Amino acid sequence: MKAAKTQFYGINFINLYFSQFKPAIMFKNTPAYSSFSVDDLQKAKDFYANILGLDVSETHGIIRLTTEGNNAIIVYPKPNHIPATFTVLNFSIENVDKAVDELIAKGIRFEQYTGDIHTDAKGISRGAGPAIAWFKDPAGNILSVLEMM
């Protein structure tokens, strides 16, 4: 008796069928971390340590940002860095107005949006979900302070 053909356009249908019964454990218990690039590592170090108050360490030309209860966030230099057009880092806080006021006092300028996402004069979006305000790091990456619900 000849075995049934299980390959079609390079797809092994038997493995495909039985793979649905295998538990998805590949990364379930694996620590993960986030990373993003900047164009000037020293400016990033100063900003994240002195303006945002994060614990910052540098090893081998890469900086680690340490925040409460999370894995480290890796920030690496990239000569042809292009700022992200999306939020790369969110800070969950208790009071967005207080955080915005404190950051404005340190020279941070908050983004102003109109349209589907609308921000008030301080740069805070309210009403559609938790209050949130966006600002940029020296490399132009978008960050936010987001009020815990």
Salt bridges, closest charged atoms under 4 A:
GLU58 OE1 - LYS45 NZ 2.88
ASP97 OD1 - LYS122 NZ 3.12
ASP97 OD1 - ARG126 NH2 2.73
ASP101 OD1 - LYS122 NZ 2.94
GLU111 OE2 - ARG109 NH1 3.61
GLU111 OE1 - LYS136 NZ 3.91
ASP120 OD2 - ARG126 NE 2.87
